[in-house]
């Protein structure tokens, strides 16, 4: 009888822990991003270091403090990729990160397909928004916009454990 009781306790504990981990990963850590009109969607101009805002509406975004790459955003814009490419830095990024299923405005697979077939263009928004992480903004020909965070070359080196090298800025210390 004691063995059955212990087995039930172990199974119930495992299910509870699994359910809690699922909830925390998919729902628990994410927060809505507060709107900052005129600052939510910015792109990096050609040959410049300071991002500039672009026109946008219907902005919604989520982020989590637990990871610098959990940011996702959706918006609409009257601007088109061809016009933006004349003024802003185009990114080679063609593979957006997945968003949680409940954040249904951000479909990474559809966006990736649009980037691959040329009906959307990715732009650099902010370099090193967090150490080794850039914000990427993609705009489709229909005026739909998406933003996410992606590891840059320094971030990939820093987080996989290889030597970062002199071309990357020094990592900030814990107190910074």
BELHUHU-V833913 format. One record per backbone hydrogen bond with DSSP energy under -0.5 kcal/mol. CO is the residue of the C=O (numbers start at 0). NH is the residue of the N-H. If there is no record, write none. Layout:
BEGIN
CO/NH ; CO/NH
END
This chain:
BEGIN
0/4 ; 1/5 ; 2/6 ; 3/7 ; 4/8 ; 5/9 ; 6/10 ; 7/11 ; 8/12 ; 9/13 ; 10/14 ; 11/15 ; 12/16 ; 13/17 ; 14/18 ; 15/19 ; 16/20 ; 17/21 ; 18/22 ; 19/23 ; 20/24 ; 21/25 ; 22/26 ; 22/27 ; 23/28 ; 26/29 ; 30/62 ; 35/38 ; 35/39 ; 39/41 ; 40/53 ; 42/44 ; 42/51 ; 43/88 ; 44/47 ; 48/50 ; 49/44 ; 51/42 ; 56/75 ; 59/73 ; 60/32 ; 61/71 ; 62/30 ; 63/66 ; 66/69 ; 70/148 ; 71/61 ; 72/146 ; 73/59 ; 74/144 ; 75/56 ; 79/83 ; 80/84 ; 81/85 ; 82/85 ; 83/86 ; 83/87 ; 86/45 ; 88/123 ; 99/102 ; 101/103 ; 102/105 ; 104/106 ; 105/107 ; 106/110 ; 107/111 ; 108/112 ; 109/113 ; 110/114 ; 111/115 ; 112/116 ; 113/117 ; 113/118 ; 113/119 ; 118/140 ; 120/138 ; 121/90 ; 122/136 ; 123/43 ; 125/128 ; 125/134 ; 129/132 ; 131/151 ; 132/128 ; 132/129 ; 133/135 ; 133/149 ; 134/124 ; 134/125 ; 135/147 ; 136/122 ; 137/145 ; 138/120 ; 139/142 ; 142/76 ; 143/139 ; 144/74 ; 145/137 ; 146/72 ; 147/135 ; 149/133 ; 151/155 ; 152/156 ; 153/157 ; 154/158 ; 155/159 ; 156/160 ; 156/161 ; 164/167 ; 172/175
END
